[in-house]
């Protein structure tokens, strides 16, 4: 059962969209509301898996290659089918152990890189780490794969999703692997050939959902294209971005990908021109203001960056990554009230969705003026990055300055144990 240390992508727009996309599957699978968690793995493999029945891991290679959201839902439905079929029960303990390994988490956004424990200006990502590890897709028997496909189709039918997504994804997989599979003896492998799965899916859907009519998904599909464009803009090189989104393409998704690629490549004027066009077309899209905030920050235009992030937060609920970005800019601008606002934002993030960068910004805001809380925040930062020695060192330093009844003193003690 192969495993590896991988990189998780943290991005509010992508996570919000994918969570909405697969939520109906969770309901159909009797998973309590809000318990189906989306994790995005930065890897070009055409892959996904579900751990523990609730944690969905989707590879960026899958997102970048699958152009139809119905097909993406089908992949997740198949993985949930394995869970419903009990195919993973015997491996759950092993997987829990694997998931405790350290992973790197990168957040698409402001254009910072955290490397070697010292956050500094870089290009394209915010990086940190957490105590999570990932597991590659497990190999199941041919019968179990067929059962998981059928259960996945059932989930899509029950949740009102388009079961023909299975046909779409198998057709795309067959295009990718068909020639290679023609050289394989199907009796010598534990996965069914893609063409067998495609045939089974067509027959099963024809039998169980012969009258299905897909609803209008224009808005959903457009959002998916923006998510794909964002990932491609951040993760692919500039030449690849322009191949996929040439200048002749004036769509929102093309403008988005090129603006991000321009920002990453240092063409800030071109990036800002692109995102301003997007905002003029879509004045209520908070994620375009987020990107504008990133660009203005790299220009060193702190006032404009703060304004863009505040506008973004006024349009998007539950956006800890954007809150962290705003807190970082405020901690650098340091106008009256900026530090207290940055502390407020960072505290909210560490309570709702803690990240290493949020703790680092909190430590920066406390600074020498509050050495105890500064040291505690740095202890938490290093703990999230997996550096136990540094974490304990800062935790002990924090307790020297804090009172024993201070919450941070108690939290520091938890890190020392």
N, C-alpha and C positions, 0 to 999 in steps of 0.2 A: 504494500500500500504506500506508494510514493508520496512524499510531502516535501515542502520547501518553505523557506521564509520569503514572503512576498510583500508587495507594497499595496496598501489600501488607499484609494482615492477618496478624499472627503470634499464634497461639493454640494452646497445647499440645493442648487437648481436640479442637479442630476438626482440626488436622493429624494427630493420632494416628488419629482415626476415619476420616478420608478416606483416609489411607495404607493402613489395613487394608482399606477398602472396595474400592480399585482395585488392590491388590496382585495378586490373581489375574489381572487383565488383563495386568499386566507379565510374569508368568510365561508366560502364553499367547503373548505377543508376543516371547518370548525375551529380555526385558530382565533383566539380572542382578539378583538379590535386593537390595533396598534402594536400587536406582538410580532408581526411579520417584519423583520428588520432587514434592510437592504445594505449590503456591503459591496463596494466596487473594487475589484482587484485589478491593479495595473499590470496587465499581462496580455500579450497579443494572441494568446490561445483562444480558439473558438470554444468557450467553455463556461460552465456554471455548475453550482452544486448547492444543496441545502443541508445545513447542519442543525441537528436537534429539532427539526420540524419547524423552526421559526427564523433561523438566520439564513438569509439568502445571499450567496456570493456570486456576483456576476462579473465576468472578466471584461475588461475594456475591449479586447479583441472581438468579443461577441457583439458588444454595442456598436463598435465601429463598422463591423461587417454586415450586421443584420439591419436592413433598411426599413423593415416592416415591424411595427410594435406588436402586432398580433403574433408574429413569429417569435419575438422575444418572450412574450407571455407564455407561449407554448413550451419554450425551454424550461422556464420556471415551473410550469405545471407538470412537466415530465419529472423534474427533480422532486417536487412535492409528491408525485405519484410513487416514487421510491419510498418516501417516508410513510405514506399511507399504507403501502403494501408491506411494510415491516422489513424491507430489504436491508435497512441500515441499523436495525436494533442491535445486532450482534457486534457492530463496530463502533457503537456510540462512545464507549469508554475510551477506546483508542483515539477517537477523533477529539474528545474533550481534552485529552492530554496534548494532542498535536496543537490544538488551538491556543494553548498557553505559551507557546513559543513567541518570542518577540517579533513584531512586524513593524515595518516602517509605514507611517501614515503621511500621505501628501495631500494637502488641500489646494485645489485649484483656486487661484485668486490673486492676492495682492502683489505678487511678484517678489516674495521673499524666499530665502532658503535658510533653513536651520540645519547647520552641518557642524559636526564636532562639538555640539553643545553651545555654539556661539551664533545666535541669529544675526544675519548680516544681509545687506542688499544682494540680490541675485536676480535670476530671471525665471518667472513663470509659476513657481509653486511655493507653498508654505510646507515645510516638512517637519515631522516630529516622529514619535514612535509610541507604541503601546504594547501591552502584554497580550497580544493576540497573534495567533498564527493560522495559516490556512492550509487546506488539504486539497490535493488535486482530485479531480473527478474519479470516483471509484469504478472499478470494472465489475460489472454484474453479469450474470448468466444471460443467455439469449432470451430465455423465457421471462426472466425478471425485467429485462428491458422492454419486451413487448407488453407485459402487464403494466409497467410504469407509463408507457405511452398511452395505453387505453385508459388508465386511471386519470392521467393528465387531461385527456380529451374529455372525460366525464366532468372533471373540475371546470374546464372551460365552458362546457355546455351549461352546467349548474350555475355558474357565475355570470352567464350572459355574455361571455367573451366569444370571440370568433374561433371555433375549433379548427378552421381551415389554416390557422397559423401553423399547425403541425405539418400540413402539406407544404407550406411555404418554406419552413425551415429545413425539412428533409430534402426538398428540391435544391435548396442552396447547398446543403451538405453534400448532396450527390454531385453537384457541379464541382465541388472542391475535391472530393475524394473518389468519385466514380471510376476514373481510370485506374487508380491504385487498387481499388477493391476488386477490379476485374482480374487481378493477378493473385487474389487471395482465395484459399480454400475455405469456404464458409464453415466447414466442420472443424476447422483447426483454431477457431477464435471464439472467445466467450461473449462478444458483442454481435448482434445480428448485423448484416450488411445494411447500409443505408437504403438501398433499393427495396429490401424486404420490409423495412420499417415504413417506407413511403407507401408501399402497396397495402400494408396492414392499416395504416392511418386512413387512407382513402376508403377502404372497405368499411372500417369501423365508423367513420363519420357518416358514410352513406346509409349505414344501418341505424345509427342512433340520432342523427341530426339531419335528416334528408331535406328538411324544409327551412334550414337556418338562413336568415337574411341579415347580413351585416348592417348595423346602423351607420349613420353618417359620422365619420371619425376625422373630419378635416382638421378641426382644432387640435385634437389629440396628436394627429400625425405631424402637424406643424411644430408642436412642442417637442416631439421626439426628434425631429430633424435639427432643432436648435441644440438639444442635448448632445446629439452625435457631433454636430459641428463644433461645439465647445470642446469636447474631448479630443477631437482631431486637431483643433487649433492649439491645444496645450501639449498634446503628447506626440504629435508627428512633426517632422522637420518641415521647414518653410517650403521646400520644393514639393513635398508630398501634399501639403495643404493647397498649394496653387494648382497642382494637378487635379485634385478632387474638387476644388472650388476656384476655377479660373476667373479672371477679371470680367469675363463676359457674363458671368453668373451674377445677377443683381438681386438674388433672393436674400431674405433675411438670414438664412442659415449660412450662406456664402459670405455675406458681410461680417457675420459674427466670427466665423472661423478665420477670416483674413485679418480682422481687427486684433484678435488674440495673437495670431502669428506675428503680426507687425509689432505688437507690444513686446513679445518675447524676443524679437530680433532687434529691438531698440529703435524701430521706426515709430516713435510716439505720436508724431504728427499724423501719420497715416492711420494709426490705431484710433486716435481721437476722432478723426474725420469719419471713420467707419462707424464708430459707436454713436456719434452724434446723429448720423443718418438713421441708425436703428431707433434711437430715442424719438426722433421726429416722426417716424412711422408708428412707433409703439410707445406712447408717452406713459403708459401704465405698467410697463414691464420692468419690475424692480431689478432684474438680473442685468439688464443693460446699464442701469445706474451703478450697479456693483462694479462692472467692468470699467466704467468711466472713473469711478473712485480709484481703482487700481492704477489706471493710466495717469491720472492727475497726481497720484502719490509718487509715481516714478518720475514725473516731471519735477517733483519737489513743490507742487502747488497744494500746500496742505489745506488751505481754506476751501478750494474747489473740491478737493478729495473728501473732506469732511461733509461738505454739502451734498455730494453725490451719494455717499454712504448713508447719510441720514434720510435722503429721499428713498433710497433702496429699502431701508428698514421700515419706512412708512408704508411701503407697498407689499412687504413680505413678512409673514408671520413665522416665528420659530426659525431664526436665521443666526445661530451662534457664530458661524464662520464670519459673517459680515459684521457682527458685533465685535468680534476680535479684531478684524481689520480696522474698524473705526477706532477702537481703543488704542491700537498701535499708533495710528496717525495722531490721535490726541496726545499720546504720551510723548511724541516728538515735537508737536506744535507748541504745547505748554502755554497756551493763553490762559487767562484767569478762568478757573472752573474746569479746565481740560483734564487735569489729573484726577480730580474727584469723579468726573464723568467716566473716565477710562477705568477707574477702579470699580465703579458701579457696573459697567458693562462686563468687565472681566470676571467679577464675582458672579454675575448672572450666568456666564458661560460655564464656569467651573462647577456651578450647581446643577446645570441642565445637561451639558455635553462637554465635559472637561477635555482639554487638549493641552499638550505641552506648551504651545505658543501662548495660550491664554494665561497660564501660570507665569510664563516668562514676562509677559507684558505687565502682569500684576506685580511681579517682583521689581520691575523697572519703575513702576509708579510709586511703590513704597520707598525704594532707594535708601539712602543713608538716613533720611528723616524718620524712618520706621524700620530700624535694622532687624528687629525680631520678625516682623511680618515679611520683610524682604527675604530673610533667610528661610522662613517657612515656605514661601512661594517657590523659591529655588529648589528646596528639598522636594516639593511636589513635582516640579518640572523634571528633575533628574529621575525621580521614581517612575514617571510616565515614560521616560526614555530608556528605562531598564538599567540605569547606572546606580546600583544599590549603594556602593561606597560613597559616592558624591551625595546621594540623598541623605544618608545617615549623617554625614559630615555637616550638611546644612541644617538638618533637623536638630542636631545637638547645639549648633550655634544659635538657632532660633530660641531654644529653651533657655539659653543664658540671658536673653533680653526680655522674654515674655513673662507675664505673671502666670502662675500655675492654674488659675481659673480662666485664662484666655482660651477661646476655642482653638486658636492656632497652636497654642502650647500642647493641648491634648492631641491635636492632629499630628503634630511633630512627633509626639511620643508614639503614636501608632506606626509611624515610619521607622522608628528605631527598633521596635520589637522584631 
